[in-house]
Every structure is written in C-alpha cells, then in structure tokens.
C-alpha cells in the first residue's frame, strides 16, 4: 500500500492548467502528504512513545518495549523496500552517534538529563532505544530526499561540510569544559551554506528554498517533539524533575546544528551525492 502511494506521489500527473490559488493549494496538499509520508518512522516511533504506558507492557519495562518497537519498524521499512541497505547503514551511524552523545550527557559528571525508569536494555544509564530518536531524523531526511526529488545547488566543498559537522558534534561534548562555541559554529555554518539552495518538487514543478531555512525548520519541529517527550516523562532535564516546564528555547539552536551534522552524513550516500551540485571556487 505504501509502495503504491509512493509511486503515485513520485509520478503525479502534470497539472499545467492549475493557476493561482488552486495550484498553491494542490501543491501544498501534496507537499504535506509527502512530508507526512517522510515522517513514517518518526510518526510510528513517537506514537509508541506516547501510547506505551510508563509501567510497560506484558511485564517488559517501557524503554525495552520502545526498543522492540523501533527495531520492528526499522526491519519492516527495509523488508518492504522503503529503505535500502545503504540507507540503513547511515541510519545505524546516526544511532551510534546519538547513543554516544546520550551516554556522555547522562553521565554522573555531566547529568544534562536523565532516564528515570528501569530497563533491561540500559547501558551506562542510557536505554538503547534512545539512539533511534537520532536515527529518526536521518530517516526523515532520507525519505524526504526521495519523495520530494530533492537536489542541492551550491553545496560547499565536502571537506568543509565535514569539518563543520565534526566541530558541531565535538562542541556538544567540549562545551562542558572549554566553553560553548555554538554561536561561532552557527556563524560558520551560515557563511558556508549562505548560497546553498534546495530544489524540490511538491507536485509537477520545481520549487526552491534556502537550505539554511530547512535546517532551522527541522530543528524547530524536533524541539517541539522534545517538549512532548519530556512532558510524557520519557526523559527529564534537571529543571523538570519537580514539575514539567517547557524545554529552553536554546535547545532549538542545538537541534538545528545537529540537523546540519545529520544532513552531512546523508549527503555522502552514493545515490544522494549524485543530486548535489558542489560550488566551485
């Protein structure tokens, strides 16, 4: 069924007669459907986060149930052809990168946040399902790239993109010791991607937008999801232990920078790299 939907979305009949508001509304509808379809992993995973009771299911703790659900969703997407094995490798890398960050952040010396509930699949205080929250972002970008037929114009040289991505990731660790250079890195990313545009096809015509705007928008929606997750007690920041409060808006910038890093990993997939135009000096 999803494969049939994808075929329809990727081969929409040209609508040359549409003009004005009818065209805008039709393209906006198709854009929304493609975005929702791209969020398949995200939607199913977070539905489980909200639906699985804190006490768990069938004698299994909640975090363990969420791990099994995430593995089942991922296996189903590969089995059905919605994700390729190469894409799965990239998603596993997102999982590993995210899990390493989680282990550091919940450690006794840092304690940026915590996972309060018991689980059999906790390692160094971090439940294994947590890496899938980072993998979900990668899955979304991969699916969006295919369904919206995305192409990148004026992408910076790959070595520069990789360098800034590595520095962004490193800053999540080092800012606890040598200061937070987030805004300096954001300024560097702004300069690096200032000319970069993403060309996409909601329906039958190409549209474009600054890639930087895409980073900020995706970061915003992740920040919203983080607020919902902490409200449901999946994890908690220190200031939320007594009573829930909105996650500080500064986390939006952190997530936007993490999206830059995730995008850089996705951009190195062979079939995606072919759709990227690298700016020449």
C-alpha positions as CSV (number, residue, x, y, z in Angstrom):
1,X,0.0,0.0,0.0
2,X,2.8,2.5,0.9
3,X,4.7,1.5,-2.2
4,X,1.6,2.3,-4.3
5,X,1.3,5.6,-2.5
6,X,5.0,6.4,-3.2
7,X,4.5,5.5,-6.9
8,X,1.6,8.0,-7.1
9,X,3.5,10.7,-5.2
10,X,6.6,10.3,-7.4
11,X,4.7,10.2,-10.7
12,X,2.0,12.8,-10.1
13,X,0.2,13.8,-13.3
14,X,1.3,17.3,-14.6
15,X,-1.3,19.9,-13.7
16,X,-0.5,22.6,-16.3
17,X,-4.0,24.1,-16.1
18,X,-3.7,24.9,-12.5
19,X,-3.1,28.6,-11.8
20,X,-3.2,30.8,-8.8
21,X,-4.7,29.6,-5.5
22,X,-5.9,26.2,-6.9
23,X,-2.3,25.4,-7.8
24,X,-0.9,26.7,-4.5
25,X,-3.4,24.6,-2.5
26,X,-2.9,21.5,-4.6
27,X,0.9,21.7,-4.3
28,X,0.6,22.5,-0.6
29,X,-1.5,19.4,-0.2
30,X,0.9,17.2,-2.0
31,X,3.8,18.7,-0.1
32,X,2.0,18.0,3.2
33,X,1.3,14.4,2.2
34,X,4.9,13.8,1.2
35,X,6.2,15.3,4.4
36,X,3.8,13.1,6.4
37,X,4.9,10.1,4.5
38,X,8.6,11.0,5.1
39,X,7.8,11.0,8.8
40,X,6.7,7.4,8.7
41,X,9.5,6.2,11.1
42,X,9.2,9.3,13.2
43,X,5.4,9.1,13.5
44,X,5.3,5.4,14.3
45,X,8.1,5.6,16.8
46,X,6.7,8.6,18.7
47,X,3.2,7.1,18.6
48,X,4.7,4.2,20.6
49,X,6.4,6.7,22.9
50,X,3.1,8.3,23.7
51,X,1.0,5.1,23.8
52,X,3.2,2.7,25.7
53,X,2.3,3.2,29.4
54,X,5.0,4.1,31.8
55,X,4.6,0.7,33.6
56,X,5.4,-1.1,30.3
57,X,3.6,-3.9,28.6
58,X,3.5,-7.7,29.1
59,X,5.9,-7.4,32.0
60,X,8.5,-5.6,29.9
61,X,9.6,-2.1,31.0
62,X,8.6,0.8,28.8
63,X,12.1,1.5,27.5
64,X,12.5,-2.1,26.4
65,X,9.2,-2.1,24.7
66,X,10.2,1.0,22.8
67,X,13.4,-0.6,21.6
68,X,11.5,-3.6,20.3
69,X,9.0,-1.3,18.5
70,X,11.9,0.7,16.9
71,X,13.6,-2.4,15.7
72,X,10.4,-3.8,14.3
73,X,9.6,-0.5,12.4
74,X,13.2,-0.4,11.0
75,X,13.1,-4.0,9.9
76,X,9.7,-3.5,8.2
77,X,10.9,-0.5,6.3
78,X,13.9,-2.4,4.9
79,X,11.9,-5.5,4.2
80,X,9.3,-3.5,2.3
81,X,11.9,-1.6,0.3
82,X,11.1,1.7,1.8
83,X,14.7,2.0,2.9
84,X,17.8,0.4,1.2
85,X,20.6,-1.4,3.0
86,X,22.9,1.6,2.3
87,X,20.4,3.9,3.9
88,X,20.1,1.5,6.8
89,X,23.9,1.8,7.3
90,X,23.6,5.5,7.5
91,X,20.8,5.3,10.0
92,X,22.8,2.9,12.1
93,X,25.6,5.5,12.1
94,X,23.1,8.1,13.4
95,X,22.1,5.7,16.1
96,X,25.7,5.2,17.2
97,X,26.5,8.9,17.1
98,X,23.3,9.8,19.1
99,X,23.9,7.0,21.6
100,X,27.4,8.1,22.3
101,X,26.2,11.6,22.9
102,X,23.5,10.3,25.3
103,X,26.0,8.3,27.3
104,X,28.1,11.4,27.8
105,X,25.2,13.7,28.7
106,X,23.7,11.4,31.3
107,X,27.0,10.5,32.9
108,X,27.5,11.3,36.6
109,X,29.8,14.2,35.9
110,X,27.6,15.9,33.3
111,X,23.9,15.0,34.1
112,X,22.4,17.2,31.4
113,X,19.3,15.0,31.5
114,X,18.3,11.5,32.8
115,X,16.2,8.5,32.0
116,X,14.4,7.8,35.3
117,X,12.8,4.4,34.6
118,X,14.2,0.9,34.9
119,X,15.1,-1.1,31.8
120,X,16.9,-4.3,31.0
121,X,18.4,-2.6,27.9
122,X,20.1,0.3,29.7
123,X,23.8,0.7,29.0
124,X,25.7,3.3,31.1
125,X,22.4,4.7,32.2
126,X,21.0,5.1,28.7
127,X,18.3,2.9,27.2
128,X,19.2,1.6,23.8
129,X,16.0,2.9,22.2
130,X,17.3,6.5,22.6
131,X,19.6,6.2,19.6
132,X,16.6,5.7,17.4
133,X,15.5,9.3,18.2
134,X,18.6,10.5,16.4
135,X,18.1,7.8,13.7
136,X,14.6,9.1,13.2
137,X,15.9,12.4,12.0
138,X,18.2,10.7,9.5
139,X,15.3,8.5,8.3
140,X,13.2,11.6,7.7
141,X,15.8,13.4,5.6
142,X,16.5,10.2,3.5
143,X,12.7,9.7,2.8
144,X,12.2,13.4,2.1
145,X,15.1,13.4,-0.3
146,X,13.5,10.7,-2.4
147,X,9.8,11.7,-2.2
148,X,10.4,15.4,-2.9
149,X,13.1,14.7,-5.6
150,X,15.5,17.0,-3.7
151,X,18.6,18.5,-5.4
152,X,21.1,20.7,-3.8
153,X,22.7,23.7,-5.6
154,X,25.9,25.4,-4.5
155,X,26.7,22.9,-1.8
156,X,30.0,23.8,-0.1
157,X,33.1,21.6,-0.7
158,X,32.6,18.3,1.1
159,X,35.7,18.7,3.3
160,X,34.4,22.0,4.6
161,X,31.0,20.5,5.3
162,X,32.5,17.5,7.1
163,X,34.8,19.8,9.1
164,X,32.0,22.0,10.4
165,X,29.8,18.8,11.1
166,X,32.6,17.3,13.2
167,X,33.2,20.6,15.1
168,X,29.4,20.8,15.8
169,X,29.4,17.3,17.2
170,X,32.5,17.9,19.2
171,X,31.1,21.0,20.8
172,X,28.2,19.0,22.3
173,X,31.0,17.4,24.4
174,X,33.6,20.1,24.9
175,X,31.3,23.0,25.9
176,X,31.2,21.4,29.4
177,X,34.9,22.0,29.7
178,X,36.2,24.8,27.4
179,X,33.0,26.9,26.8
180,X,30.1,26.8,24.4
181,X,31.1,27.8,20.8
182,X,27.7,27.0,19.4
183,X,27.1,30.5,18.0
184,X,30.5,30.7,16.4
185,X,29.8,27.4,14.7
186,X,26.4,28.6,13.7
187,X,28.0,31.7,12.1
188,X,30.4,29.4,10.2
189,X,27.6,27.2,9.0
190,X,25.7,30.4,8.0
191,X,28.6,31.5,5.8
192,X,29.2,28.0,4.5
193,X,25.7,27.4,3.4
194,X,24.7,31.0,2.6
195,X,24.4,30.3,-1.2
196,X,23.1,26.8,-0.9
197,X,19.6,26.2,-2.1
198,X,17.5,23.0,-2.0
199,X,15.4,22.4,-5.1
200,X,12.3,20.1,-4.5
201,X,9.2,19.0,-6.3
202,X,5.9,19.0,-4.4
203,X,3.9,18.1,-7.4
204,X,5.0,18.7,-11.0
205,X,7.1,21.8,-10.8
206,X,10.4,22.5,-9.1
207,X,10.4,24.9,-6.1
208,X,13.4,26.1,-4.1
209,X,14.3,27.4,-0.7
210,X,17.5,28.3,1.2
211,X,18.9,25.1,2.8
212,X,19.6,27.1,6.0
213,X,15.8,27.7,6.4
214,X,15.3,23.9,6.1
215,X,17.8,23.3,8.9
216,X,16.1,25.8,11.2
217,X,12.6,24.4,10.5
218,X,13.5,20.8,11.1
219,X,15.3,21.9,14.3
220,X,12.1,23.6,15.4
221,X,9.9,20.6,15.0
222,X,12.4,18.4,16.8
223,X,12.3,20.9,19.7
224,X,8.5,20.6,19.7
225,X,8.8,16.8,19.8
226,X,11.3,17.1,22.7
227,X,8.8,19.1,24.7
228,X,6.1,16.5,24.2
229,X,8.5,13.7,25.1
230,X,9.7,15.3,28.3
231,X,6.0,16.1,29.2
232,X,5.3,12.3,28.9
233,X,8.3,11.6,31.1
234,X,10.4,9.7,28.6
235,X,13.4,11.6,29.8
236,X,13.8,14.7,32.1
237,X,16.1,17.7,32.3
238,X,17.2,18.7,35.8
239,X,14.7,21.6,35.9
240,X,11.8,19.2,35.1
241,X,12.3,16.8,37.9
242,X,9.9,18.6,40.3
243,X,7.4,19.7,37.7
244,X,7.4,19.8,33.9
245,X,8.4,23.0,32.2
246,X,9.0,24.0,28.6
247,X,12.4,22.9,27.2
248,X,14.5,26.0,27.0
249,X,14.4,27.6,23.5
250,X,18.2,27.4,23.2
251,X,17.7,23.7,22.5
252,X,16.2,24.7,19.2
253,X,19.6,26.0,18.1
254,X,21.3,22.8,19.3
255,X,18.9,20.7,17.3
256,X,19.3,22.9,14.2
257,X,23.0,22.4,14.4
258,X,22.5,18.6,14.9
259,X,20.4,18.6,11.7
260,X,23.4,20.2,9.8
261,X,25.5,17.3,11.0
262,X,22.8,14.7,10.1
263,X,22.4,16.3,6.6
264,X,26.2,16.0,6.0
265,X,26.1,12.2,6.7
266,X,23.1,11.8,4.4
267,X,24.8,13.8,1.7
268,X,27.5,11.2,1.5
269,X,25.1,8.4,0.4
270,X,26.1,7.4,-3.1
271,X,22.7,7.9,-4.8
272,X,22.1,11.2,-3.0
273,X,25.5,12.6,-3.7
274,X,24.6,12.4,-7.4
275,X,21.9,15.1,-6.8
276,X,24.3,17.5,-5.2
277,X,26.0,20.3,-7.0
278,X,29.1,21.4,-5.2
279,X,30.1,25.0,-5.6
280,X,33.4,25.6,-7.4
281,X,35.9,28.1,-6.1
